Amino acid sequence: MFMRRVSIIKPQNPFRCRSTGFSRLFADSVKARITPVKHNMNLNRLSLNTLLDANHTKALDDKLMGHKILPCSTITVSEAFDLKELFRNLNSRKFQCSLIVPDEMIHVKYERNPEATGTNDSQFHDILFLHTGTVVAWGLTEKQVESSILPLAESSIVTKYEPESEDMDYIEIEPQTSDRNSGSYMAGDVMVISGSHYNDRLLDKIAFAYGLARSTRTAVIESSLERHIQMTKKTTENLSTGIKLGVDAKEVLKSTGRLLLLRGKLNLYSELIETPDLYWSEPHLEKIYKDISKTLDVNPRISILNRKLDYATEESKSLLATLNEEKSVRLEWIIIYLIMIEVCFEIFHFYERYVDYKTKSTSTEHV
């Protein structure tokens, strides 16, 4: 099931760029360039005026109205990608790909026009494979990603998820019309990619991609929590009406474990609640990341998720306490029954002794 809303498992060796700028690292790391396979993936670039509604139009600057709009599709399909395996697979298929940041992301230039023979960057779609099991495809629709991009990573998936997606629009301002002093930014719900050089625009796309992946990763947890709530709803209704719960302590403990795992994925094992270390030394990229996160309401959603997890955890504790109380009552009744049985035995023994005594007394009188 694909949903509009729903981030990131921190690698064991997280890349940090406090001393070295991310831009310089990117320039040093983009070395592998392989001739890409041609794909029939012509994309109709629609006019911004025909696609945006009145609210979008008001949010855009006049200088953007003449530009075209393209889709940006983000899909989270797994807990993580094995990037080394994925990189080998892409190279074996002759894709032009590069490992942007070690253990973090792979960038693929996916050919846009099957008849193109040049190497101009505008002839390619930028595809980003994040280590968090997320694919961000610039210029491709969700259906195109499902049919052409996701199969490339099938063998590299670690712990498959029910896919969650996020679809947004973006404008990429060509170098000749781009203002050197203006970077990429959000114009309403539209991402504006601006930069005089391809590498600058790619860095901005990566920052947007991390924010988009944060949303889809959050959606994965939202969906998992919603399924958990639906699973426990019947039990809670039984508890409210006094009907037998129909679950045992083992199932409740498993439920509590699932909640703890979800809370860990949200707050402990990922960078969902904080800015990735990549952008600590890049204020412009950090602003892009925060702006897209704000547009997608990621922080409020995380806050709501934590409150729901608090309630669900309290619910599990209440169910476990109820089951423990039932168990205690059952043990108390067992003890009562055992005492009653012991009393019955003692009464029987007393009766036997009484009969023996009466028998001996009668025998003595006759003598």
N, C-alpha and C positions, 0 to 999 in steps of 0.2 A: 504494500500500500504506500503510495507516494503522498506526502503531505507538504504543505507550503512551508511550514516552520520546522525546525529542529536542527562533541566538539572535540576536545583534542587530547589524546593520550600523550603525556609527556614522555619523550624517549629517555632511555637509560643514560645517554650522554647528551644532554640538551646543549645545543649550540648557543653560545653567548657572544655578544658583540659589543661589550662595554668599551673595549679599547680600540677595536677595529671596526670601522663603519661597514654597515651591511652592503652598501653600494660597492665598496672596494672588494669585499669578499665575493660578491656576485661576479664582478668583472674577472676575478682570478679563477673562479670555479667553473665558468662556462667554457669548457674546452672541447668536450665531445660533440661532434657534429656529424651526423650520419645522413646520407641521402634519404629522404622520406619516400614512402610508398604513396602512389597517387590514389586518391579516393574521389569518387563522384559525389561531392558534397557542396554543390552550388547552393548558396544561401541568398534568397531574395532580400535585399536590404531595403526596408520600407522607410518611407518618409516619416520623420518625427512628427510632422503636422498631422498625419493621418492616424498615428498610433496613440498619441498622448491625449488624454482627456483635458478638460478645462483646468483642473487642479494641477496637473503636471505642467501644462503650458505656462501657468502663472508662476510656477516655481523655477522655470528656466530663464536664463538670461537671453536677451535678444540675439546675442552672437551665436547661440547654439541652435537657433531655429532652422538654420539651413542645413544642419548636419543630419546624418542618418542614424538610425537606432538599430542595435543588434541585441539578441538575447544572450544572457549569461546563465548557464545552468549549473547548479551545484547539487551533487548527489553523494550522500554518505551510505556506503554499502557494507561496511565492516568495522570491526574494532581497530584494525590497522592494515596497512599494506606492507608486505616484505619488499622494501624498495630495491634491495640488491637483486632479488629474483625478478622483479618487475623491470628493472633497468636492463638486465640481460635479455629478457624476453623482447623488449622494445628494440634493442640493438639487433637481435636476431631477425627481426622483421624489417630492418633497414629504416626505422624511423629516425628522424633528426631529433635527438633528445639529449638532455644534459642534466646532471645532478646538481641542482641549484645550490642547495645547502645539504651537507652530509647528514644522512639519517632524518631528513626533514621533508624534502620535496624533489620531484622530478618534473622538468619542463619538457613538453613535447611540442614541436612545430608540426601541426596537422594540416596537410595541404588543402587549400580551399578550392582551387580551380584545377581540375584534372588535366587541363590543356596547357597549364602554365609550365614553362620550362626554366624560368629565371629563378633567382634566389631572393627576390625582394621580400622583406618581412611582411608586407601587406597581403601577400598571397597565402598566408598561413593563419590558421586559428591557433591561439595559445591554449594548450591543454595542461593543466597542473594536477599532478597526482600528489596529494598530501599523505604523509605517513599515517595520519589518523583515519585512513580508510575512506577518504573523501576525494572526489574528482570535481574539479572546477573547469568548465569548458567555456571559453570566450568565443561567442559567435555561433554556437550550436544550440539547437533546441534540446529539450529533455528527451524526446524520442530519438533524436540522432545520437545522443550520448548513450542511451540504453542499447541501441542497435550496433553502434560502431566503436564506442570507446570502452564501455565497461567490459566487453569480452576480452579486451587486451589485458585486463588486470585480474581475470578470473582465477588464474593459477597462483596469484600472489596474495589472495585474500586470507586474512587471519581472523577467525571468529566472525562468520557472516551475520549480518543484521538484516532485518526488514528495512528496505531502502527508504530513506527520507530525502526530500529534495527541496530546493529553493530556487525559484525562477525570478530573475530580475532583468532589467534593461540597462544598456550602457551605450554611451557615445564615445567614440575614439577620435579625437581631433588630430587631423593629419599634421605632420611636422611643419609644413609650410604655413599653416594657419594657426599653429599653436603659439601661445604667448610664452616666451622663455621664462618669465617671472611667475607664471601661474602654474601650480601643480594640479594634480587630480583632486576631485572633490565630489560631494554629493549635491545634486540639484533636484530637490524633492526626493522622489524614489528612484531617480536615474543616476547611475554612476557615470561621471565624466572623466575619461582618461585623457590627460593632457601632458605633453612633454615633447621636447625638441628631439630627443633621441629614443630609439627603440628600447634600449636597456632601461632608461628612466621610466618609460611607460610600463614595461614589464614588471619593474619593482613595485609600481603602484598597483598593478593588477594582483601581484602576490599579496600585498597588504589587504586589498579588498577580499581576496580569496580566503585568507585566514579568518576574516570576519564572517564571510558567508559560511565557511565550514563550522565556525562556532555556532551559528544558528542551526544548521542541520544536525550537528552533534547534540545540541540541546533538544532538538525535536525527537531524536532517538530515545533520550531519557524520558521525555514527556510521554511518548507512546508506550514505553515499557511500564511507566508508573500507571498510566491509564489502564493498561491490561491488568496490572496487579489489583487496582481498585475494583475493576469489574469482577475479578476472581473472588475477592473477599466480600463483595457487596451482599451476596446471599447469606453468608455466615453472619454478617452484622445484622441483617434483617431478622434472622432466626434468634439472635441474642436479644433483640428488642421486643420480640413477641413471646419469649420464654420457651421457644421450641428447642429441641436438642440441636446442638451446634453442628454436628455431622462432620467434625474434623477432630484430629488428635493432636497431641502436643508436637509430634514430629513434623506435621504439616505446618503448624504455626511457626515452629523454629525455622523451617525452610523459608517461609514467607518473610520472617524477620531478616534472614540472611540475604534475601533478594533486595530488601529495602536498604540494608547496610551497603550492599554492593552498588546500588544506584546512587546512594549518597556519596560513596567514595568516588565513583566516576564523575560526579558533578563537582565535588569540592576538593578531592585529594589527588586523584590519579591523572588529572588533566589540567590545562590552563584555561578552563572555561571561565573561572571567576577572576582571572587576572590577565594583564597584557603579556603576550609572549615575550620571552627574553630577547627575541630577535630585534625588537623595536625599541629597546631601552635607550639606544644611542642614536635613534633616527626619529626625531620629533614629527617630521612630516608624515612618515609612514605610520607612526603611532596614531596620529590624528585621523588618518584614513581608516585605520582599524577601528578606532572608537566611533567614528561617524557612521560606518556601515553597521556596527553593532547597535548603535542607538536607533538607526532607521528600522532595524529588524526587532527592536524591543528585547534584545537578548538579556540585559540586566534585570528588567522587571520579570521576565519569564523565569530566570534563575531564582529570583526571590520567591516567586509563587511556587516553584518546584520545591524549594526548601521548606516552605510552609506546608505544602501537601505531604512531603516526606515526614515532617514532624507529626502531622495528624495520623498518617498511615502507621508510623512506628508506635504511636500511642495506642492505636487500635489493636495492633499486634500484641502489645504488652497487656492490654485489657483482656484479649482473648486468651492469652497464655495464663494470666492470673485466674480467669474464670475456670479454665481447664484444671489448673492446679488446685483450685478450691474444690471442684468436683472430685478430684482425685483424693483430696484430704477427707472429704465427707465420706467417700467410699471406703477409705481405710478406717475411719472411725466406726462405720457400721460393721466392718469386718471384725474389728476389735470387740465391739458389743456382742456380735454373734458368738465369737470365741468365748467371751466371758459367760454368756448364757449357756453354752455347751458345757463349760467347766462347772457351772452351778448345777446343771442337771446331773452330771457325773457325781458330784459331791452329794447331792440329795439321794441318788441311787445307792452310793456307798453307805450313807447314813441309814437308809432303809435296810440294807443288808445287815449292818451291825445291830440294828434294833431287832430284826427278826432272829438273829443268832442269840442275842441276849434273852429274848422272850423264850426261845426254845430251851436254853440252858436253865432258866428260872423254873420252867414247867417241869423239867426233868428232876431238878433238885427237890421240889415239893413232893413229887411222887415217891422219891426215895425216903 
